[in-house]
Each structure stands twice: as C-alpha cells, then as structure tokens.
C-alpha cells in the first residue's frame, strides 16, 4: 500500500488515537506558509509533530522537524533546534495525518517529550477522566477536559454551559463552571463545583446552590 492510503483526516480521529504520540502531517494550504520558514523547506512536503494537550490553548502539535513524504517512505529532514513551532488543532482539522508509534522517533526527540510532560502533564485523576468515552459527545472538540453540562438553579431557566474537569474525587468531578450568563462572577471567584456523574447517562445536570 502507498503512503496515501494510510493517511486520514485529523478530524475523523478520536483524540485518544494521537494524543501523546508522534503525528506526520501532510502539507496543505492550512500550514504551507508555516513550513516555508523551516530549514530544508524546498524538500519538505510534510511535518513531524508531537501531539499533546495544553489546558490553556487546547490540543497542540509541536513541530519537531520537516519531512519528505514519498509514496513508499518518509525521510526526516533538519531538526528544529533554535525555535518552537506550534500548530493548534483547529488549524488542521481537514489535514491528512499519519500516526507513528515508532520507538525511533521517541528516542530521537526524547528531550522534547520530557519538556512537554514536565510543563503540560496532568494528574493521574485527570488522565483517567479522559478515558471516559461516554463523555465524548459532551466534550469540546479542542479542549478535551471541557464538557457541556446543564446548569440548574431555582428561579432560572436551564442553561447549557461548559465545565472544566480539574480533579476527580470519589464519585465526583471537581472543576470550574463557565457560564455565559454568569461568566464575570465565575471568572473572578473561580468557585469549585462538584459534579455527580454516572456512566449510564448521556446528559449531565449540575445543581448549583449559589452563584
């Protein structure tokens, strides 16, 4: 099979398939301009990246080197050593990618992986919540720790808002609620809310006693 047959559109993949892995991205109009500033840009038709989650900026792909992607092989070109180049997921939703599990890349770019794990790593509890595939329909496409919930408050209409998971204790998620109607209050108070969850439900309702 040729390389083209292995390439898939990024937005067709679940984040678990590529997060914390190396991902080859085929150049297209969404990132051609970025690649033009890289070494060996005249030979480059793809990028080797490492996918990780930035809780502030969302799913991110760190470029480690340009590559020459041919039908039967992929050649790594010059490593990026003097700068960092980051690509956010929203920019490459329609780009064709190939996920790599090869140990060779992990050995070559172990310093990059160590840096990312040190600065962007999360607790085991948050990592565990990302395995709850039943929440996937409620997750934000780019911010995977953010889920949609219904806010219920006496005397007010139900409101759909975002809840950012920041911890897991016993049978509760713990995190921050982002409400469109109460954004300013929540922004300043950073109140911690407890969200009961069940693996049998598709819609989560959050009861808030005071805002």
N, C-alpha and C positions, 0 to 999 in steps of 0.2 A: 504494500500500500504506500502511496505517496504521502508526503507530509500534509498536503492539503486535506486529505481525508481524515486526518486526526484533529484538525483544528475545529474548534467550536466557538460559538459566540459567547462572550463572557456572561451576558445577562441570562443565558439559558442554564447557567450553572448555579448550584446552591453554594453559598459561601463556605460551607464545610469542605467542599471539594478542593478549594485552592488556598484557603487561609493558612498562613504559616508554611507555605510551600513556594518553590520557585515556579514562575509562570513566564513562558515565552509569549510575547505579544507581537503579532504581525503588524507592520507599519500600515497605517491607513491615514486618511486626511485628518483624523482627530489628533494624531500625535506626530505627523511628519515634520511639523515645524520644530518640535522639541528635539527630534533626532538630528536635525541639521546642525545643531550646535555640538554634537558629540564627536569624539575622535573616531576616525575611520568611517565618517558619515557617508562617504562615497561608496562604501561596500555594504553599508547597513540597510537591511530591509526588515529588521525586527529588533526587539529589545528583550533582554533577560531581566526579569524583575523578581523581587521577593514580596509576597503579599502579606500584609499584617493589618491589624485593626488599631486605629488611632481614635480614642474615645472622644476627642475634640473634633477631628476632621473626617472621621468615618473610615471605611475600607480604603487602604492606600497600597500602591505598588511602588516599591523603591527600585529604581533602575540601577542595576549593578554593572551592566556592560551592553554595548550594542552587539548584535549578532547578524550573521549572514545565513538566512534560512533558505535552503535549497530543497528540492523535492525529496532527496534521499538523506540529507544530513544537515546539521546545524553547526555552524562554526562560531565560536566565541571570539570577539574582537578585543579591542583595548578596554581594560577595566577602568571604571570611574574611580579616581583616587583623590582628585582635588576639589570635588564638589558633590553635593547630593542632588538627585533629581527625583521628584516625587510625582506620581500620577494618581489622582483620585478616581475612584470607581466610576463616578458619574460621567467622566470624560470618555470612557472607553466601553460603555455598555454594549455597543454593537461591534466592537473589535473582536477579531478572531484570536484565540489563545490556545496554548498547549501547556498542560500542567506537567511538571517534572518532579519525580521522586528520586532522581539520581543522587547517589551519595557524592558523586564528583562535584556537583555544584555546592553542596553543603560544606565540603572540605575546602573548596576554593574561596568561599565567601563566609567562612565561619565568624570572622570579626564583625561583619555586617549583621549576621544573625544575633550574635551576642549583644551588640549595641541595641538592636530593636527589642530584644527580650528584656534588656535592662530598663529601657525607657518606656516601653509600651506594654510590658507584661501586666497581667491582671491576676487576681487571686484565683485559687482553685475553685472557689464557690462561683465566681462569675463565669469561669470557663465551663463549669458544669451546666449552668443555665443555658449556655449556647448549644448544648446538645439536645435541648427540648424541641424537637422538630414540630410538635403540636403547636408551638407558638409562632412558627414561621409565617403563617398567614397574617399575624398581627405585627410582625417585625417591620421596621423601616428598612428599605432596600439597601441603604448605605450605612446607617447607624444600627448595627445588629443588636445592640443592647437596649434599644428603644422599642417599646411595644405600645400598641394602641389599647387604651382602656376606656371604659365608660365611667365618668365621674358622676356620682350620685350625691346630691346634697338637698336636704329638706327645703322646700320652697323654691327650688330651682329646677329648670329642665335638665334632662340628661345631657351631658356634653362628652363628646369623644375627644380625648387628648392623649398626649404622649407621656409614658412613664419610663424613666431610665433606670434599668436594673443596676444597682451598685453593690448588692450583697445578697446573700441567701442564708437565712437563719431559721432552723427548724422547718416549719411549713409555710414560711413567708418569704416573699421577695422584699428587699429593702431598697429604696431608691428615691429619686426626685421626680415629682409630678410637674409636667409642663402644660399649663392650661392657658388657652388663648384668652379666656375671659379674666383670668387672674394672674397673668404672666408676671406683672410687676411685683405683686406680693410674693409670689413664689420665688421670683428671681432674687429678691433681697433676703428672704427668710431662709431659703434652702431647707425647708421643713422635710423631715424624714417621714415617709409613709410606709405602711405595711400592707402588702397586697396578698391576700389569700389566693392560692391557686389550686387547680385540680386538673389532672391530665385528661379528664373526661369532658371538659368544656372547651368551646371554641371562642366564646366571648368572655372577657374578664371584666368584672364590675368592681370598682374601687369605692369603698364607703369612707368618706372623709368627714370627721366630726366637726372640724373648724378650719376655716381658711382666713 
